[in-house]
Amino acid sequence: MNDAILTPLFEDPQLSWERVELPLMVPIRTSSATYEKRDVLALRLRATVAGEPVEGFGECSPLPEWSAETISEVELALRGLTRNPAFQEGIGLAAERLDAALGNLAGMPTLRFGMELAMLDALARQRRVPLATLFAGDAPVDLTYGVRLQSTHALDPPAITAGRVRVSVGDSTRAAKLKVGLDPLETDVERIRLVREKCPNAAIRLDANRAFSFEQALAFAEAVAPFNIDFLEEPVACESVEEFAELSAKSAVPIAADESCTPPSFARELIAARAVNTLVLKPMSLGGLLPTLELIELAERAGLRVVISNLIESAIGRRAAAHLVAGSAHFKALEGSHGLITGNWLKEDLASERDKNLGGTLRLDDAPGLGFVPLPFASGKESP
């Protein structure tokens, strides 16, 4: 990371935001909830940096049944933040400076993510570089080929799932992520068998969203191991690093942590103990792109894999996460497919153009910052 981005002071910060409802193409069912829409807060920050006016955009979008805070709580917190003297004195991207300005609100990961992203976007726009450049340090950034995407599939009948995976992945080595744990074991196994049959080269990832007990998870892993599983994500609600380590040691397939990567302190413990094979990191849940980058660097040193994902966010948060991957492509930990294809799940979005998902990759613009002005602000709309 380029440490120079941590030094600028954003003076006289002014916030505005828009709350927007984005309907999904079809309901998304997981073991914890069914989603028909996403409520998002699009955020705009205006400030002065080194005497020059800057503007950047962020997103605060807690996901029900996943995030601890609600979107109404975040909106109320933003209203209070605009009257906070510590915030009005100026903010910066260094963790201690940002947390001091936010005070107790730094404990709301989605709010912290939105504020940090708005500053990063403003800084990249000021410097007239893509957002990805801010994360690269001295490494080159090439947006030509985009970010490789995993194909994510909900709980449909086995033959339908297999057909959809075949269309999206084909004979490639891209990852296909399947939800498991709500149907009987036989149904899950049949779904996985058919996917492997139709997509012999795909990296099959399974996400149980903590649906299993410890013993059920081991039995499930044994049943699906013949199908060359890339990893089984968060099969159990493990309460300690030791439980994760035991599960990984006994499982017939590699284990990934997802929900358990929040808070970042627990993710750091998982990495230190090498208790899992893979970490699925959602920057919105981790309180920012920079805390996520710190975990990527730790995972790299530990020889672990990292998948960057999102909370079914709008184009603001989703493309910001893709810029993080593109700007950190020099890390071996990030090789493979990432969970950022969810723009296809939304009937409407906050960018004027749909995601450029070409050949299984998300193509990013080389325009400054995020590469676009979110629609709620494109017409000059303001909120208190």
Buried (B, 14 or more C-beta within 10 A) or exposed (E): BEEEBBEBBBBEBEBBBBBBEBEBEEEBBBBBEEBEBBBBBBBBBBBBBEEEEBBBBBBBBBBEEBBEBEBEBBBEBBEEBBEBEEBBEBBBBBBEBBBBBBEEBBBBBBBBBBBBBBBBBBBBBBBEBBBBBBBBEEBEBEBEEBBBBBBBBBBBEBEEBBBBBBEBBBEBEBBBBBBBBBBEBEBBBBBBBBBBEBBEEBBBBBBBBBBBEBEBBBBBBEBBEEBEBBBBBBBBBBEEBEBBBBBBEEBBBBBBBBBBBBBBEBBBBBBEBBBBBBBBBBBBBBBBBBBBBBBBBBBBEBEBBBBBBBBBBBBBBBBBBBBBBBBBBEBEBBEBBBBBBBBBBBEEBBBEEEBEBEEBBBBBBEBBBBBBBBBBBEEEEEBE
